[in-house]
Amino acid sequence: MSSERPDIDHSNFLKRLWRSFTIAPLVPEDDRERKRTVLNTLVLHLHPPTVPMATIRYTHTWGLGGMGLVLFLLLASTGLLLMFTYEPAPGQAYGSILKLKGHFLFGKFVRNIHHWSANAFIVVALLHMLRVFFTGGHREPRQFNWILGLCLLLFVLFSNFTGYLLPWDQMAYWAITIMTSMLAYIPLAGNWLQEILRGGGEIGPATLVNFYTLHTTLLPILFVIFMPWHFWRVRKAGGVVLPKAEGGAGEDNPERVHTIPYLVVKEFAVALTLIAAIFLLSIFVNAPLQEMANPGMSPNPAKAPWYFLGFQELLMHFHPLFAVFVIPVLTGILMILLPYFRYGSDGIGTWFISKRGRRMAVISAAAAMIFTPGAVILDEYLIDLQKWLPGLPPEISNGLVPFVMLLAVVTGYYFYLKRKYESTKAEITQAVFIFLLTSFIVLTIIGVWFRGEGMKLVWPGG
Ligand code: HEM
């Protein structure tokens, strides 16, 4: 037997080894071409082959709609992982979260990503809605897509709300107790709705199963139906609204660029930045978890989740019939009707419609920042309508009367703007919208930071 070893061409061997690690050279050229075509076709199902250059500027949409999609994907993937350990029963739910945090590799990290993405989803959906509104993206021919967007916003809020109960800690249990007890004030259907959602009279095992099913099955299915529908309507309208020069003189034939790579590269940049931000937040800040739910001991103050605290604050000033039903339903109807008012075509594609529109917007925000805390303080320490109007049922003295007062303020403001600025319908609608929106944001801030024990007004940290 020869002791000689066969000749090995080392350089060739190393080359082949290197190639086995790098897939690309092993894939034949035509196969790579096919893959590229498949990817491109996928992108081009969502986007047209070319888009107006002006619409892909970051400051036009801020990429907020795309961020919504990224957050949904993050939530779906981390939610799926959480389902492997979570147990939707009052005896086990809290323990399964503790186990997830303590025993599983990256368990806490996955939970944190899910928590922060869910909260970011609310903020991003709201900001996206504002971007659409302030650039006139809700107006003809995009009215129906605005309605689809409102449905998506409801799904985002309801997904957060149903997910809130699942850890079964004190915060979750009592927030959902407050929120579901508010439902009873809805005329006619209130008690029925409350019982359906709770799966009985009290928050218990049936409630947890109901919330878990809505959170992990029904709502994700609704997203999967409504999101592509929403995107398709954007495409059908010829893409997002086209930015116009100040004064409304838009271009008829805007310069167009290829979607691949110009738009796709920007979308990737936004997606990666967002994912990095969520990951960083999830590394350094843990999702909250209090002690296990104790139905016998309510925390003081017992607050709703932050995104509903504006409504909880309304409860401090209006009879629940108005705070829980009349005001939210009227707001919902107004939001649905917003794109259907006859505005003409002025200002579509221009942020805040015009220079005058911008000035009115700033003034409206400032007016609401002064009016709302003022009204809250007056109502807390001075006004006592129930005492001042004895003999009237509380629905009237504490509900209808302050509501009519509020309507008078908003109507007065509307006519003041009309006279002072001789503005268009679109500008006035925008200004009143900003006034109401800022008021609601101020109420939410008061609810989050300025309400303490017994829901009394306090100075934060004081
Ligand atoms: C899950 C939440 C949502 C997702 C994922 C989403 C996604 C998107 C995307 C990707 C676009 C096109 C690009 C962009 O504007 O950034 C878009 C446009 C639009 N969205 Fe949404 N959206 C959501 C919620 C909403 C909400 C809450 C509203 C309003 C109530 C809304 C109304 C619209 C309208 C009217 C357009 C067309 C705007 C235009 O042409 O300029 N969307 N959305």
Residues whose N, C-alpha, C, O or C-beta is under 5 A from the ligand:
A	BS01	HEM	T61 G63 L64 G65 G66 G68 L69 A125 M129 V132 G137 H138 R142 N145 W146 G149 L150 L152 L153 V234 G239 V240 V241
